[in-house]
Amino acid sequence: MVETPFAVQSHIEIPPSTTLMDLIDQRVAAHGNDVVYRYADYSRAVDGEYRELTWSEFQQRVYAVAARIQQVAAPGDRVAVLCPHGLDYVVAFFAAVAAGTISVPLFTPDEPGHTDRLHAVLGDSTPTVILTTVTAAAGVRDFYGRRPGVTRPRIIAVDAVPDSLESRWQRPDSTADSIAYLQYTSGSTRTPAGVEITHRAVATNLLQLCDALGLDADCRGVSWLPLFHDMGLLCVILPIMCGRYLSLLSPSAFIRRPYRWIKELAATADSGGIFSAAPNFAFEYTATRGRPPAGATPDLSKVIGLINGSEPVTVPAMRKFTEAFAPFGLPDNAIKPCYGMAEATVFVSATQAEVAAQVVHVDRDRLNAGRMVRVAAEREDAVAQVSCGHLARDQWAVIADPDTGRERPDGTVGEIWLYGDNLGIGYWNRPHETVKTFRNRLVHRLVRDSHADGVATDAQWLRTGDFGAYFGGQLYVTGRVKDLVIIDGRNHYPQDLECTAQEASTALRPGYVAAFSAPDPQDGSDRLVIVAERAAGIGKLDPDLVTSLVRGALSSRHGVSVRDLLLVPAGTIPRTSSGKIARRACRAAYLDGTLVRMSHHV
């Protein structure tokens, strides 16, 4: 199915000498004149201006820029990519790898809302070279001019590097176990950390993704995800392993007109299956604002997989998207809920090809107590849980007691621990955190049906920080360990509380509600706090009514009282680079008083 010599029917094995450059060379030899990347630029034309790179052109540009990097950097140096979204970004990322340096995919300093993240990552990775473009170079220089005491790295505009430099490129002494790039975490629970991703890890993960979704040599990809985000980056790397080509558009182009995503997904007569990826909010957003204009009839019948990941998957979002685009041929099994994380390169599990997403309803109180017990969907205490499918080939995952390291039986919630060649090897320059996260051992395995079968007893496991359970043979992710809300000794998942609050009043902006606990100023005990952005277009607001509705819903459904409800302006609640609600950052802002309140205390 996958056009590569490294996919074995029962096992994935990457030869020790294989690097991403070898995979590029193989594709060029077989498909040199075929298009590999196609970028739709909507910055100057409403219908987009298209630029393309063939495999031969792509290889020439990558190796030319890599040669320029080699003139000013040593093997193992970090090279940060601060390019605008587009083909120059793709070339820059691969060029840093091809130079034998360590690529650090980032973004330009004018990316709104991410200045602090950029400062943190550049300070952590200490790049010696910055790759940008001619038009963005001035902004990069100005950004470093505002960082007193910091030595400015060499700045190279990739679009100014001549093709003729390709002849000066020297193949580095990289191996499958060399670090190819640093994938910085989204920062949803802590300061971003750079996951060290090797050539072996990314090649393994590419094969796992192809195998799980049924991608073959004739498929085509579409992506508007940020190129510095782990899923967006894996989509960009995927063509070196399988598929025909990847169509790209920018995140801002999608947000302004989500129908552009649908248009790119529309099948053409000469294409095979089509795949894409997006966070959960994008499906509901597109169903609401991205429907085809009058007279348009996009053909979505060849969409074989839309990865839904990077934030909790919700049933309403999947239903609305499927119903909106079913009249245009979208298969009812197109949306594929997945689970992944930067520490695993990206991909861990997915709903299998040709299988519809599975949803079960479980008892809320028992789930909060650590057990998944199926109940009827219409029950008041029923909580919908969306399956993240089956593990990728050669990916192992156990549900462990986070305190003891003992494996827990199916149906029991615990921390998800991972093992496999797709995992990163640690965090850049953080030895203590690396040991804590990547170097864990199971102290007890279940005798029967252990999900650690086939793994050495002394193997080192990755702690994900996510709660989950196996149920009915599939993996369910129930929430982040550090986000769990504990009130009066009872556990509550924040996304469950947020959903109830959101449903209680149309005055709350959907998807922009944060639930967390904070100490009561009277007795220091933890109490529930809800921060919610005000919905647009609701007219005059009665904050007392909103407060009453939310308090009543949370008391009735969850048995908890709300200590404080804050209605805040749109855009107030902090989010991670991948779009998730940053609850810990929101809690910190609440405690230090920096949130702007639109209503009084509860």
C-alpha positions, -999 to 999 in steps of 0.1 A, spaced: 0 0 0 28 24 9 54 30 -18 85 25 3 110 -3 10 107 2 48 71 -10 53 70 -46 63 37 -64 67 41 -71 104 68 -47 115 83 -13 107 121 -11 106 141 18 95 177 9 84 204 26 107 218 47 79 185 60 65 178 98 68 152 121 54 176 131 27 177 95 15 139 95 12 140 127 -8 166 113 -32 145 82 -37 114 102 -45 133 125 -69 147 94 -87 112 80 -92 91 112 -96 114 140 -105 91 159 -128 60 154 -107 46 182 -84 52 176 -47 40 208 -31 12 232 -43 6 264 -24 -25 286 -27 -16 321 -18 -47 342 -9 -28 373 2 -33 391 -31 -61 373 -49 -95 361 -35 -94 329 -56 -57 323 -47 -25 324 -67 -9 290 -70 28 281 -68 42 246 -73 74 228 -68 83 195 -86 104 170 -68 135 180 -88 130 217 -81 123 210 -44 155 190 -41 176 216 -58 162 244 -35 167 223 -4 203 214 -11 212 249 -23 199 265 10 216 236 30 249 245 13 245 281 24 238 270 60 269 248 59 290 278 52 281 295 85 270 267 108 285 235 123 268 201 124 244 199 154 239 237 155 202 248 158 187 265 128 154 283 134 128 287 107 111 321 109 96 321 74 60 331 65 36 303 57 44 289 22 68 270 0 99 289 13 90 276 48 90 240 35 123 244 18 138 261 48 128 233 72 142 205 51 174 226 43 182 228 80 179 191 82 199 185 50 227 207 63 233 183 92 221 210 116 190 207 138 159 224 124 137 244 147 103 251 130 89 284 143 71 314 128 77 351 120 77 376 148 45 392 136 25 361 143 -2 375 166 -4 363 202 28 342 201 56 367 209 63 352 244 64 317 229 89 329 203 112 345 229 110 313 251 119 289 222 147 310 208 161 314 243 160 276 248 173 265 214 199 292 210 200 290 171 232 301 153 212 307 121 178 321 113 161 312 80 135 337 68 126 354 35 135 387 19 102 403 28 103 390 64 140 397 71 135 433 83 110 422 109 133 394 122 162 419 125 140 443 144 128 415 167 164 407 176 171 444 180 146 444 208 163 416 226 191 433 246 221 412 255 212 385 229 237 379 201 219 380 168 223 348 148 232 348 111 201 356 91 196 340 57 168 348 33 161 314 17 145 329 -14 177 349 -21 199 318 -22 208 309 -58 201 274 -71 238 272 -82 248 266 -46 234 231 -48 267 219 -62 285 229 -29 262 209 -7 280 182 14 260 153 26 262 153 64 272 123 85 237 119 98 222 85 107 187 74 115 193 82 151 206 117 146 183 146 157 165 160 127 145 187 144 132 201 177 94 200 179 84 224 206 53 215 226 23 237 225 27 249 260 -8 238 272 6 228 306 40 243 308 67 264 291 73 250 256 99 222 256 118 211 225 112 174 218 142 158 200 129 141 169 153 117 151 152 107 115 141 72 127 112 86 147 97 107 120 102 80 93 85 55 116 56 79 123 51 86 86 47 49 79 24 44 109 1 72 96 1 58 61 -7 24 74 -35 35 97 -53 57 73 -48 35 42 -28 61 24 -11 49 -8 11 62 -37 -19 79 -54 -34 98 -25 -33 136 -21 -31 158 10 -45 191 19 -33 212 49 -39 247 63 -24 239 97 5 260 110 37 246 97 54 249 131 27 227 147 35 190 150 5 178 129 10 205 103 47 196 100 40 159 96 16 166 68 45 186 51 70 157 56 45 130 45 51 133 7 87 120 11 71 87 21 39 83 2 12 101 -18 13 123 -49 15 158 -36 4 182 -8 -18 212 -13 -11 240 12 -29 271 23 -23 294 52 -42 293 85 -54 328 80 -67 320 46 -88 292 61 -101 313 90 -112 341 67 -130 318 43 -132 282 55 -148 271 22 -113 274 8 -104 242 27 -135 225 12 -125 236 -23 -90 222 -20 -105 189 -7 -128 186 -37 -117 156 -58 -105 159 -94 -107 133 -121 -70 124 -119 -67 121 -81 -68 92 -57 -80 94 -21 -77 127 -3 -67 133 33 -63 163 56 -61 171 93 -76 198 116 -84 205 152 -120 198 164 -131 235 163 -124 236 125 -151 211 117 -179 230 135 -165 263 122 -165 251 86 -200 235 89 -213 269 100 -193 293 79 -177 272 51 -206 258 32 -204 260 -6 -218 291 -22 -249 290 -43 -243 269 -75 -211 253 -62 -210 215 -62 -176 204 -48 -171 166 -51 -160 153 -17 -165 116 -25 -128 108 -26 -121 121 9 -107 91 27 -96 106 60 -99 139 79 -78 136 110 -95 152 140 -70 159 167 -49 183 189 -79 191 211 -109 171 225 -131 156 198 -168 164 202 -198 147 188 -216 179 178 -187 191 157 -184 158 138 -222 156 133 -225 191 120 -196 188 96 -208 154 82 -244 166 78 -233 199 61 -212 182 35 -229 148 30 -249 163 1 -216 168 -17 -205 132 -14 -185 133 19 -184 98 32 -200 93 67 -168 77 79 -145 105 67 -137 121 101 -110 102 119 -106 110 156 -70 105 165 -47 108 195 -11 121 193 14 144 208 47 161 201 67 137 222 55 108 199 65 129 168 27 133 164 7 102 157 -3 76 182 -37 61 174 -66 66 149 -99 54 138 -91 29 111 -96 34 74 -132 28 62 -145 27 98 -167 54 112 -158 72 145 -171 53 175 -189 71 204 -199 56 237 -219 71 266 -206 64 301 -217 72 336 -204 106 347 -198 99 384 -181 66 377 -159 82 350 -148 108 375 -140 80 399 -119 63 373 -142 37 356 -159 37 322 -193 22 325 -216 23 295 -251 39 300 -279 49 277 -273 81 258 -305 98 270 -296 95 306 -289 128 325 -256 115 338 -244 102 304 -211 116 291 -202 111 255 -167 97 249 -152 96 214 -129 68 206 -94 75 194 -94 42 176 -66 17 176 -29 21 182 -6 26 152 15 -3 140 45 -8 163 31 16 189 25 3 224 4 21 250 -6 10 285 -29 26 310 -8 30 342 -14 42 377 4 75 376 16 71 412 27 35 413 35 26 376 12 -5 377 -8 -13 346 -45 -9 350 -71 -32 335 -93 -23 306 -122 0 315 -102 17 342 -89 52 338 -52 59 343 -23 77 327 -14 67 291 22 55 288 38 50 253 66 29 238 79 27 202 104 40 177 83 70 168 90 86 202 113 115 206 145 108 226 141 136 251 137 173 257 164 196 244 187 208 272 164 195 299 179 163 314 158 162 346 125 167 327 137 141 301 142 115 328 108 123 344 89 120 311 108 96 288 125 72 313 97 54 331 93 17 339 62 -3 345 66 -20 379 37 -44 372 20 -57 341 -13 -75 339 -8 -112 333 -36 -113 307 -42 -90 278 -14 -66 287 -10 -38 262 28 -40 269 30 -75 253 61 -77 230 80 -50 249 110 -59 271 102 -58 308 130 -32 315 118 -9 286 116 28 292 81 43 287 69 78 280 45 94 304 20 114 283 3 134 311 -30 123 296 -57 103 313 -73 75 292 -87 40 292 -91 10 269 -128 2 264 -142 -23 239 -107 -28 225 -102 9 216 -83 38 232 -102 66 248 -85 98 260 -105 114 289 -84 145 297 -51 160 309 -38 148 343 -28 184 353 -61 199 342 -83 176 365 -106 197 387 -108 184 422 -136 199 444 -145 185 478 -124 154 471 -143 146 439 -127 145 404 -142 165 375 -130 167 339 -128 204 329 -141 198 294 -172 182 309 -178 212 332 -171 236 303 -196 218 281 -223 221 307 -216 258 313 -216 265 275 -250 247 270 -266 266 299 -265 300 282 -263 313 246 -244 343 260 -212 321 263 -191 318 232 -189 282 221 -155 266 226 -142 295 246 -150 285 282 -123 275 308 -130 256 340 -105 253 368 -102 253 406 -89 282 427 -84 286 464 -113 302 483 -100 334 500 -120 326 531 -108 291 540 -83 282 512 -103 252 500 -105 246 462 -136 260 445 -148 260 409 -141 290 387 -156 294 352 -141 320 328 -161 324 296 -159 347 266 -190 366 257 -207 354 225 -210 378 196 -244 392 185 -264 385 217 -274 422 223 -279 434 258 -265 411 284 -281 403 318 -251 390 337 -272 379 367 -293 357 345 -262 342 328 -247 335 363 -279 319 375 -283 296 345 -247 284 346 -247 279 384 -279 260 382 -267 237 354 -234 229 371 -251 223 404 -278 200 389 -256 180 366 -223 178 385 -232 186 421 -207 215 423 -212 251 431 -195 279 412 -174 302 433 -168 327 405 -181 332 370 -162 357 348 -176 369 315 -147 383 295 -143 399 260 -137 377 230 -100 369 226 -93 370 263 -89 334 272 -53 322 264 -49 294 240 -19 273 230 -2 274 196 -24 244 185 -56 262 196 -64 244 229 -77 263 259 -46 270 281 -64 264 314 -33 268 336 -24 301 320 -60 312 324 -60 302 360 -27 322 366 -42 352 349 -73 349 371 -52 346 403 -30 376 394 -61 397 385 -51 404 348 -84 391 333 -108 419 323 -141 412 339 -174 421 321 -196 411 350 -195 411 388 -187 381 411 -212 353 414 
